[in-house]
Amino acid sequence: MKLIKIRRTTRLEKRYTSKMGRLHTNVTYIKKTLLNIIPLQTIHKYRETYYGKIKDCEECVLAK
């Protein structure tokens, strides 16, 4: 039985970009979890654009 697992979850978030304005997009989080219950660390988060490209969430400003 593994103690540390990698878990991927997707949720809808509000984002803001300077070119498109306010944007509702699906953001995928990749997290390390202990016993698949307790989250330890967020490894990476990314979103898919309207055109199907994958972008890092560091490019978007959360609130403006």
C-alpha positions as CSV (number, residue, x, y, z in Angstrom):
1,M,0.0,0.0,0.0
2,K,1.4,3.4,-1.0
3,L,1.3,6.2,1.5
4,I,1.9,9.1,-0.9
5,K,-0.2,9.3,-4.1
6,I,-0.6,11.8,-6.9
7,R,-4.2,13.1,-7.4
8,R,-5.5,15.1,-10.3
9,T,-8.7,17.2,-9.8
10,T,-10.5,19.7,-12.1
11,R,-12.7,22.6,-11.0
12,L,-14.3,25.6,-12.6
13,E,-12.6,29.0,-11.7
14,K,-12.9,32.6,-12.6
15,R,-9.8,34.0,-14.2
16,Y,-8.8,37.4,-15.7
17,T,-6.6,38.0,-18.7
18,S,-5.7,41.3,-20.2
19,K,-6.7,40.2,-23.7
20,M,-9.9,38.4,-23.0
21,G,-11.2,40.0,-19.8
22,R,-13.0,37.8,-17.3
23,L,-12.9,34.1,-18.1
24,H,-14.5,31.0,-16.6
25,T,-12.2,28.1,-17.2
26,N,-11.5,24.6,-16.0
27,V,-8.3,24.5,-13.9
28,T,-6.6,21.1,-13.3
29,Y,-4.6,20.7,-10.1
30,I,-2.0,18.0,-9.6
31,K,-1.4,17.4,-5.9
32,K,0.5,15.0,-3.6
33,T,-1.7,13.4,-1.0
34,L,-1.1,11.3,2.0
35,L,-3.3,8.2,2.1
36,N,-5.4,9.8,-0.7
37,I,-7.1,12.0,1.9
38,I,-4.7,14.7,3.3
39,P,-3.3,17.1,0.6
40,L,0.5,17.7,1.1
41,Q,1.6,19.9,-1.8
42,T,0.3,21.3,-5.1
43,I,2.8,20.2,-7.7
44,H,1.3,21.9,-10.8
45,K,-1.8,23.7,-12.0
46,Y,-2.8,24.3,-15.6
47,R,-5.8,25.3,-17.7
48,E,-6.9,24.5,-21.2
49,T,-7.6,27.4,-23.5
50,Y,-10.6,27.8,-25.9
51,Y,-8.5,26.6,-28.7
52,G,-7.3,23.5,-26.9
53,K,-3.8,24.6,-25.9
54,I,-2.5,23.9,-22.4
55,K,-1.3,26.9,-20.4
56,D,0.2,27.4,-17.0
57,C,-1.9,29.3,-14.5
58,E,0.9,31.7,-13.7
59,E,0.0,33.7,-16.8
60,C,-3.4,34.7,-15.5
61,V,-4.1,37.3,-12.8
62,L,-6.7,35.9,-10.3
63,A,-8.4,39.2,-9.4
64,K,-8.4,42.6,-11.1
